[in-house]
Amino acid sequence: MARARNIKPGFFKNELLAELPALDRLLFMGLWCLADREGRVEDRSKRIKMELFPCDDYSVEDGLARLAGAGFLHRYTVGDVSVISIDNFLKHQSPHGTEKDSELPDVNGNFTVHERSKNGCVTGKKQSINVAPTLDNVKPLLDNALIPDSLIPDSLIQEEKPLVPSADDTSAYSAEFESFWTEYPKREGSNSKKTAFKAWNARLRSGVKAEDLILAAKRYAAQQFAAGNLGTPYVKQAATFLGADEHFREVLASNIHPIRQGRDGDGKLQAGFFYHPDDNGVPLHERRVLSRETHDPATGYLLSYLRQKGRA
């Protein structure tokens, strides 16, 4: 449910913001309209794109990474919920007095609950309520909680049940998950292993195979290495990669560093080239062609990436 927000002339003169692409700036404004009264919105890039850029060829995920890198917002995960928090939101916005309370926690897991008068307006008094250790069993806090819409986390809309320890015990990670975690690219900023393990278990329960998730981590690491993104905020949090939007499927379906050249006029491979090993059974004209000078014939990965990992 989008909301009316204010925009000030200073927005257009912000020198840091001006360094970002125009659509990133438009995304920033759009997030204000999607955010709740605390300046929080669920971190689900595909849904945000459907709300703000349904007709544009624009990567919301990349835009969010750039905005976060520039310090205009920060992204975090509490329990199974990934959240975007807009910095200085309440400094520049004045939510209507009757606007509903946020159902998204702050970075410490606290929910902000406002005291309200009989007519539903906030009185200016508020308190923070922390539900620990996870949000798995949390129901909406009060009757004045945010009206559900396309950006309300499904994990917060559940049948009432007592607060009990989560069934996802992260005290002992599985061997398969440890393999995934080893392969997953490192990033700057938070990357909760505990939250990622919960998302991992959720994907396994939905029928996804562990070996596919490990393969996706390997491919994603190779892609981020090639893009020069290792150790930066542009690498997704593992919990987001494994989350309900299933970003890992895009990686599994993507071409990894294909080289278009390397075929003769009759379609045969030139010397020094090979087909990607994952393309067996694919029609020849659709197979990815790689060079032995840059890629490993056994895996299809960049040799420079494998050398960095100590495998070549």
Secondary structure, 3 states (H helix, E strand, C coil): CCCCCCCCHHHHHCHHHHCCCHHHHHHHHHHHHHCCCCCEEECCHHHHHHHHCCCCCCCHHHHHHHHHHCCCEEEEEECCEEEEEECCHHHHCCCCCCCCECCCCCCCCEEEEEEECCCCCEEEEEEEEECCCCCCCCCCCCCCECCCCCCCCHHHCCCCCCCCCCCCCCCCCCHHHHHHHHHCCCCCCCCCHHHHHHHHHHHHHCCCCHHHHHHHHHHHHHHHHHCCCCCCCCCCCHHHHCCCCCCHHHHHHCCCCCECCCECCCCCECCCEEECHHHCCCCHHHCCEEECCCECCCCCCEHHHHHHCCCC
